[in-house]
């Protein structure tokens, strides 16, 4: 699973004062963002507009132009969100029909490609015929064709030229290069962003204000294929968020450890020379900087009080954090909620990946992150967890899955993947009308397995959190595991076991008894692991504490080995490369 929260640019063709937009050829009549053109607004119209803006305004030092541009940006999106939510609700009442329509639309569009002719897409009239004709696939099935597209060949898998060759995060194997298209982006906005903004406004009315948003985002480094197609994360496509920068406090060109530098910069109206910035970016930012000694004094006082709840103290009007805090990012979300952003609600809006939008969270206030599968985004099939290792497993459709059961997702998307095994294991936790609601469980490749025990990331993390709770003062910063086999003789011992690397705050050492608590917790949660431990065929896990910042440095090394970007990177919970495990072994402090 690879996804992150960003405000995606509206892939719509509308000017500031337009009253209609066109999406993939469909013209939608929209309520005008302004009563009429500014030049002919009546006094009454201006008064009504200003009253609407004033009722939503928060924060000081906002110019009329700033407020107006934000109002014009968010008003149509709010209307579109309500429209798309209504459409989604209708779709969940006829999932079987909508799923087949979505599949056939994909096949018709790509019927005249090399791939479409190979599998005779034009003659496929229903889902059953497609599943009978087309095999279940993995990335190796597409690798050679994607390489030819990167070199410039057209109409091989998809009818249109891809906007970008999108790189996956590579958590469960080598980073893969997938195709990203206009359809992918349009679906993400219409079925994801618009719907989730509507859910957010319903659950958190305070968010429906003209309040600026702070956005944290890494500028991706792009390279180009032989044919000049950009290669990078999906977020670097032309349909990026740059068109909505008026929503953010973050300047267009552009805590804890370096807060003093930040405060000094605010006081002097400068940018620290220690920050590595491109000269042009630095120059543009410096133009925006103004000395603010009063704010600097306020910040110093807040930082010196400590970092628990610092976000709410710095920004009293902060009412919501949108972030990915499930899956591999769960521990980071918990850290934010318990320390820096204590007292502020979190909303994880999407279940998405490089392959596209998968689900939306319609229940922002619930602690468990549940996602309603989007029936018009992908044609979904499900491999039962018990059949994952079979040579020819049989898939189920949306209407055939059962609540409480776990499955691997198999998707057919808008950008040339057909019956594609994603590697994501999800659990069906309920239904919204006829449509499944899922919780992400784990990545198939991120599983500990030295004797066939198959300990998933979710299972291991649950045991780890229970163990950390029994270590007084300890706070989990990061972790990874390695199967002893990849380290060979360098660690000694003959029984296969887990090497566990932990970065903790609040403690400098753990007793052997404390370390063994983790093994005990996992045995309690996994009967299979316990049976292997009892028989002695799996040895006790070895828990190593690593130095502060070790995982930050490991992240840099991992990114240097892959083509993924900081926006899509996820820490590997099971290390498959010997050099990564050896690096952490070298950072062990106790």
Protein Blocks (a to p, Z undefined) as FASTA:
>chain_A
ZZdddddddfbdcdfkbcbdceehiacddddfbfbdfklccfklmmmmmmmmmmmggceh
iafklmmmmmmmmmmmmmmmmmmmmmmmmmmmmmmlmmmmmmmmmmmmmmmgmklmmnom
mlpcbfklmmmmpccddfklmmmmmmmmmnopahklbmbdcfbdcddehlnoccdddddd
fklmmmmmmmmmmmmmmmmmmmmmmlmccbddddddddddddddfkopacddfklgmklc
klmmmmpmbdfklmmlmmmmmmmmmmnopacfkbccdfklmmmmmmmpccdfklmmmmmm
mmmnojehklmmmmmmlcbdcddfehjllmmmmmmmmmmmgoiacddfbccdfkbcfbdc
fblmbmbacddddfklpccddddfklmmpmbdcdddfklpcehiacddddddfeopahia
ehpacddfbdehjbccdddfbdfklccdfeonopafklmmmmmmmmmmmmghiacfbdcd
ddfklnmmmngpjbdcdddddddehiabdcfklmmmmmmmmmmmmmklmmmmmnopaccd
ddddddehklmmmmmmmmmmpmcdfklgccdfbdfbfklmmmmmmmpcZZ
